[in-house]
């Protein structure tokens, strides 16, 4: 299938382009971006022009930031194309519900992707907890924004989510592997004096689940979660979900990585004409932004 990639920034270059190139199910047929391009691929600056000139492109993958994404997604759906949405699928829950209704009416596929759910250890963790009762869980998701989003001011603006941009990756895994859902009880967000979104988050959920997110982590980056069931089963996810240990024993890894897994899933959804829009991680973020206390943090500069 032919796919167009919209938003040629860091995530597109690092993950989407090589994943499409390595797959025998996809051809990168066009890009849309105001600045970035991909060598050898026709490039456009306007989504409407690309859609009009390429009626044979079946799928559009949107990698631009969440705030402007709705209008692009709506244009693609109106043009009868299947749509992949980078995480988070939108700036608000309401707009994603609207896109879902549009896609249903147009008879096209909408895929709200959560790349961390495709990490190589997640399926093993889910299997280990299946049918069990959770006793406790803790998440440590700590990385350096200067390394992963260098100079990208949009992450600090409304809709950018701040530390919840990586934090939603952890929440996407949590909502995938837990045997029963949980919800937020309380939390504290630290917000830099000159920014709109949080730089740290300390969270408490039902089910004795806690999480600690930090966007200023120096040295080794930390993406881990530890879960214990009432029968004593201990599950540990490391390296952003790419390694799973059950009772201390390393588990077999899934074959595909995160973004190759997403594109394999999209190919399957397109063939079946079936959408996949799970908003559970985004619901948690909305609850966090609603319920948590705010505390001031020092001003952030790149």
N, C-alpha and C positions, 0 to 999 in steps of 0.2 A: 504494500500500500504506500501511496505517496503521502508525506506529512510535511506541513509547513511549521516552522519554528518561529515564534513571535517573542521578541525580547532577547537580543544576543548579548547578554551580560555574562558575569562570572559563572553562574550556575549552568547556563546554557552551554558555554564553552567547555567547562570542566566535566559536565555530566551528560547532558542531553545529546550533544553532537557525537561524542564517541559511542554512546549507547546505541544511537540510531545507526551509525556507521558499522557497528559490529554485528548488527542483526540482519538476517537474511529475509526478514519480514517487512522491512521498511526501506524507503528511499527518501532522503531529505531533498525535497523538490523546490523549496523556496524558504526564504527568511524574511522577516519584517522587523526592522529596527531603525531608529533614528541615527544610530552610530555604528553598531557592530555588523559584521558580515561574516560569512563562511566561504572560504576559498572554493571556487568552482560551483557555487550554488547561486541561482538567481536571487537577487536581493531587492527588497522594496522598502519604502519608508511609510507607506500607508496600507492599512489592512484591507480597505475596500478595493484598492487597485489590485492587490494580490489575489483577492477572492474572484474579482471579475475576470482577470486574465488567466486564471488557473482552475477551470471548472473540474479538472480531473484530480485535484488534490482532495482526498477524502477526509483527512484528519488535520486539525490544527492544534498544536501544543503551545499553550500560553505560559511563558516563563517570565513575563514582566511583573513588577511589584503588584500587590493585591489591590491597591486603591484604583488604578486605572483599568484593571482587568475586566470589569463587568462589561463595559461598552464593547471591548474587543470580542469577548465571548458571545455577547448578544448578536453582534454582526455576523459571526461565524455560524451561529445556530440559524439565524435568519437566512443565510446562504445555503443551508442544508448540509453543513459539515459537522462531523463528529468533533468533540472538543475535549482535550486534556487540560486540566487546571493544575499548575504547580501549587504546592502547599504554601499558605492556607488557601483554600479554594476561592476566597473572596475577602473583602474588607469587613463585611457584615454577614450575619446569618441570613437576614432577610433577602439580600441580593442573591445568595446562592440558592435559596428556595425559589426565587423568581427564575433563575437560570434553569433550574430543574423543571419547572413548569413549562418554560419555553421549549426545552429539549423534548419533553414528552409530547407537546403539541406538534412539534416539527418532525417527530419520528427519528431523531438523531440521538447518538450516544453522548452522554456527559460523564466524564470520569474525574472525580475529585481525588487526586493522587496524594498518598502519604508515603514518601519514599522510605522513611525509616521502618515502616512495616515490612518492607521487602529486605531488610537487613538479614544476613545469612543465619542468624541464630534465633530469630523471632518465632519461626514455626515450631522449633524444638521447645522453646519456653512455653508456648501456648499448649502444646501437647502434654507437657509435664504438669501443667496446672489444670488441665481439663477435668471437670467433675469434682474438683477439690474445693475446699473452703479456705479462703485467704485468712491468715492470721495477722500478717503485717507485711509492709513493703516500704522501701525507701529508694528515692531516685536522687542521684547526684548528676547534674547536667551542667558542666562548667567549662566554658571555652572563652577565647579572646576575640571580641568583636573586631578588633583591629586586624586580626589575621583573616577572618572569614568574611567580613563585610567592609573591606578597607575603603574609607571615604564615602560610603553609601549613606548619605544623610536621611534617606527615606525610612530607614529602620528606626529612626528616632522621632518620626512624625506620626500623627494619628493614623492608625491603620497599619503602621510598621511593626508594632507589637514589642519592640525592644527585645529584652532577654526571652520573651515568650516566643520569638521567632524560632530559636533553637529549642526552647522548652516545649513547643507544640510537637516537636519530633518525639520527645520522650512520652508525651501524653498520647500520641498516636500509637506508640507501642503498648503503653499501659492499657488503653481501651481495646486493643486487639487481643491481649493475652489473658486479661483477668477473667476468672470464671463467672464473676458477677460484677455489675457496674458499681462505681462509687461516685460521690459528688463532693464538691468543695465544702469545707466547714469554715475555714478561716485562713488568713494569710497576711503577709506584709510584703509590700513592694517598695523598693528604694528607687526613686526617680531623680536623675541628675537635675541640678537647679536650672540648667539651660536647655533641657530636653523635655519631650512630651511623653516618652515611654520608659518603662522601668529597666534598670540595669541589673537588679537582683530580685529574686522572689523566694520567699520561704512559705511553704504551703502545707496545709493539713486537710486531708480528705477523710471521708468515712472509711470504715474498714481498716483503720489504723495504717493508712497510707500517707506518707509524707514525701515532700520533694524540696530540693534546694537547687535553685538555678542561679548562675553567676555568669556575667558577660565580660568580666575583667580578669579571667583566670590566666595567670602567668605560668610558664613552664608547660609541663605535661597537661594536655587537655583531658577532661574527664567526662565520659558519657557512660554511666553505669546505673543499674538498678538491681536491687536485691529483694527477693520475695520469698516468704515462708508460708507454707500451708499448715493447717491445723494438724495434719498427720505427720508433720515434721519434714516434708519435702522442701528442700531449699533450692531455689532457682536464682542464678546470677547471670545477668546480661552485661557484657563488656563491649568496649569499642563501638558504642552506638548501636548495640544490638547484633553485631556481627559475630560475637562469640557467646555461646550459652554453656553454662555449667549447671548440671543437676546433681545435687548432693556431692559437689566437688568434682564430678566427672565431666570432661569435655564432651559435648554432643556433636554429632555430624552436622556439617554446614549445608545449607541450601546451595544449589549449584549456581544460580544467578545472583548477581549483586543487586543493589537497590534500584538504580535506574534501568538497567537491562530488564529487571523484573517488572518494572512499571510498563515498559513498552511491550513486553510479552503479554501482560495483562490487558493492555489497551487493544492489541491485535485480537485477542480472544473476545473481548467485549464488542468490538466492531463487527466481527464475524457473526456474533450471536444477536446483535442489535440490542444489547443490554447495557443500561447505565449502572454506575457504581458511585453513589454519593453518600458517604458516611460522614456526618458532621460531628460525631462525638468528641473528637479532639478540640474542635473549634468551639463547641458548647462549653468545655472546661475553660478555655481561654476567656470567653465572654463572662463566665462566672467569676473568674479571677479578677478581671478588670472591674467587675461590678462590686464584689464583696470585700476585696482586700483593703487593708489600711495602707495609706501612703506615708512614707518617711522621706525626708530630703536626703539627697546624696550630693557629693561634690560635683561641680560642673564637669561635663565630659568634653574633651577636645581630642581630635584625631592625632 
